[in-house]
Amino acid sequence: MKNDNETAGACINPELFAKHSGLELLQMMVAGELPGPPIAKLMNFYLSEVDQGYAVYRGIAKLDHYNPAGTVHGGWPATLIDSALGCAVQSMLPAGKLFTTIEFKINFVRPLFDNSGEVVCQGSIVHFGRTTATSEAKLKRSDGKLVAHGTATCAIFEA
């Protein structure tokens, strides 16, 4: 797995949101020109690809992500899905606009373990309007088996 988590931890300068579109900022992140989100280091995932209306995250679950039941905690795949859902929306935003998640829903299909290998989460836009957007995402293991899928509704507002 690519490890750009070394640059994770710093936040994007708020002035950049006024100067660049969401897609431009995310492309700079993928290129290593901007730091990844601080949560990426903690959760061991990263943004690997982005295009207009589309975002891909990759990650590997660790033993540190386990719950008391002996599997990866549901919050780990939920965080990857939430990230892909949100970045799909962010990739559509013009300069000067931000978003926040209003709600998201996730369906778990199978558990993850620390030996499940790299997972890939693809998020894409379903609807992008003036004040709200919806997106969907699927999280799959490297063998192509679905782990979880989800949807989100986001509010769009001025930066």
N, C-alpha and C positions, 0 to 999 in steps of 0.2 A: 504494500500500500504506500502510495506517495505520502510523505510526511511533511506537510507545510505547517504543521502545528507549532513549529519553532517560532513562526511569526504570529501565531494566534496570541491574543491577550491584550493587544492594543485596540482601541476603538477608532473608527473612522472619524476624522475631523468633520464636525457638523457643517462647516462651510462648503464641503465638497458636495453635499446633497443639493445645494443651490446651484452648483456649477455643472453637475454631471447627471445624466439620466441614471435610473436604477440599473439598467443593463450595463452602462459604461462602468459604474462602480463595481458591479459583480465581475465583469470581465477583468478589471484591474486586480481584483482579489484572486481570481484564478491564475492570472499571470504572475502573481507574487509581488505586485506593485503596491498593494494595500494589504494590511494584516487580515487574517481570517478572524471570524468572531471568537471572542474569548472562550465560549462554551465548547468550541471545537477541540481544544486541547484536553479539557476535562472528559469529554465524551468520545474522543479518539475517532473523529470523522472530519471530512473536509469537502468543500465545494470543488468538484472536479470539472464541471462543464456548465455553461450557461449560454442561452440564446434567448431571443425575444419570446416570452411566454413559456420558457422551459428551463429547468434547473436540475442538475444531478449531484447528489451527495454520495460519497463512499465512506465506509467505515468498517472497523473491526471491533466487535464487542470483546471485552476483557472480563476476567474473573471479578475485577473491581465493580462491574456493572450488575452483578448478581443480586437477586432478591432472596429472602429466606426460604423460598420453595426450591432453590437450586437451579434456576434458569436466569437468563438475562432479564432484568427488571423491565416491565412494559414501558417505563419512561424512556428507556434508551431508544427503541425503535420509534416511539412516539416523537422524540426530539428530532430524529432524522427526518421523519415524515413532515413534522411541523416546519422544519427548516426548508425542505424542498418545496412545500406548499407556499411558504412565504416568499422564497426567492423567485418562484415562478411569477408571483404577483409583482415583486420588486422589479423584475426585469422588464415590466411593461410601463413603469412609471417615468414620466418626463422629469427633467430637472425641476427642483422646487416642490416635489410631491413626496409624501411618505405614506406608509400604511401601518396598520396594526391589525392583528387577528381579532375578529369578533367571536368566532367559534371555530372549533375543528372537531372532527369525528374520526375515530380510527377503529378499524376492525382487525383483530389479530387472527391469523390463520394457523400459524405454527410457532413454537418457541424457538428462541435462539440460545446458543451456548457459546462459551469462549472458544470452542473449536469449530464453530460454524463457518469460519473464514470471512472474507470480505463480503459485505452486502452493498447493494446499489439501490439508491432511492431516486426515482425519476418523478419530478413534479411538473405539471403543465396547467396552463390556464384553461378554464372552462368558459368563463365570462369575465370581461373587463369593462366596467362602466365608469361613469364620472365620479361616483361616490363609493361604490362597492365593487369587489371582484371575488370570483370563486375559482378555486383550483382543486386539482386532484393529484394524488401521488400513489405510487406502488413501490414497496420495498421488497427486493428479491435477494435470495442467496446467490452465490456464484454459480450454482447449478441450475439457476433459473426458477427455482421454486419460490412461490409467493410466501412472504412472511407476514405482511400486513398491508393494508391499503387505507386511504383516508381522503377526506375532503375538508376544505376550509372556506370560510367567508371572511373577507377582510374589508376594513374601512379604509378609504383613501382620503387624504387631507393635505393641506398646505404645510410645508416644512416650517 
